[in-house]
Amino acid sequence: MRATANEVEELRPGFGVTWRGYDRQEVQSYLRCVETELRLLTAEREAARAHASDVTRTLDALAEENRDLRARVDRICRTPIEPDGLAERLGRMVELAKEEALALVSEATEEATATRDRVATQLREAQAHLSALTQSP
């Protein structure tokens, strides 16, 4: 993308003209600002390159892990089961069974607690009702 003549004119700083050209201090100040901006942009570019490199390494590691996991799943799911996949498959089945058992126990515990609370409330209400009936003349 090329800049037009008007755009280039807009980018040129408006230095004050002195007897022998531009004001030297004004030009030096402008150049210091430009150099500072250039250093900042260079540092940002290098940081972006480093970040891109880190992201690339992470992506490569994840791709390798994904390939390994796919190979593992393929080995486990083959029929007939190969001996080296059998231990993993049985281990995974046990792991899933444990997770399911924990979920069932947790669900049963919650249901038992809710039932106990409901029965306790009903018992208190019945006792209050009985007490009210026995105290009536």
N, C-alpha and C positions, 0 to 999 in steps of 0.2 A: 504494500500500500504506500503510494508516494504522496508526499505532502504537496499541496498547491502553493503557489507563490504567496497568496494571502495568509495561509497557515504558517508558512515560514516566517513571514514578516511579524505575525503575532507572537512567535516564539522568541524572536530577538529581543533582548532586553533594551530598554530605553536609557542608554548611558548619556549622561550630560556631556556636552562638548566643551572642552577647555581650549585655551590658546593653542596647545600643541596636540590636539586630538581629544580622546575620551578622558574622563576623570579617572586617574590611575587607581585611587582608593576604591572608587565605585566598582571598577572592573575586577579588582582583586577580591573585594567582598562578594561579588557575584560568583566568581570562580570558586571561592571557598564553599559557598552554598551548593554549587553544582557538584563539587567534589564530595561533599558530605552526603548529598542525595545519592550520588553514584555509589559510594561505599555502602550506604544502607541498602540500596537495591541489589548490590552484589552479595551482601550478607544474606538478604532474604532469598535470593536465587540459590545460594549454596545450601541454606537451610531447607529449601523446598527440594533440592536434589537429594539431600541426605534423607529427608522424609520419604521421598519416592523410593529411594533405595531400601529403606527399612520396610516399607509397605510391600515392595517386590519380594524381599526375603521372607516376610510373613506369608505372603500369598504362595510362594514356592513351597514353604514348609506345610501349609495347609493342603496344598494340592497333593504333596507326597503322603500326608496322613490320610487324605481321602482315598488315594489309590490303595494304601495298605488296608484301610477299613473295608473297601469294596472287595479286595482279594480275600480278606478274612470272612466276610459275609458269604461270598461265593463258595469258599471252602466248607463253611459250616452248613450251608443249605444244599449241598450236593446229595443226590440220592443215587446209589447207596452211599452212606456216610463213610468217608475215608477215616482210617484210624486216627490220624492227627487232628481231624476236625471233630471227632466224637467227644473228646474231653471238653473242648470249648463249647460245643453245643449243649452237652449235659450241664456244664457249669452255668451257661446262660439260662437254661431252663430252671435250674435251682434258684438262680438269682431272681428270675421273674416270679417264681412261686413264692419266694420270701417276700418280695414286694407286694404281691397280691395278698398274702397272709397278713402282713402288717396293715394293709388298707382295710381288710375285713375286720381285724381286731379293733382298729381305730373306729370304724363305722359302728361296730357292735358296742363299744364303750360309750360312744356318743349317744346311741339309742338307749342304752341302759341308764345312763345319767338322766336323759330326758324323761324316761319312764319313771325312774325313782323320784324325780322332782314332781312330776305330775301326781303320783300316788301320795307323796307327802302332803301336797296341797289338798288333795281330796280328803286325806285323813284329818287334817286340821279343820277343814270345813265340816266334816262329819262330827268331830269332837265338839266343835263350837255349836253345831245344831243340837247335838245330844245334851250338851250342858244347858242350852237355852230351854230345851223341853223339860229337863228335870228341875229347873229352877222356876218354872211357871207354876202358879197355884192351881 
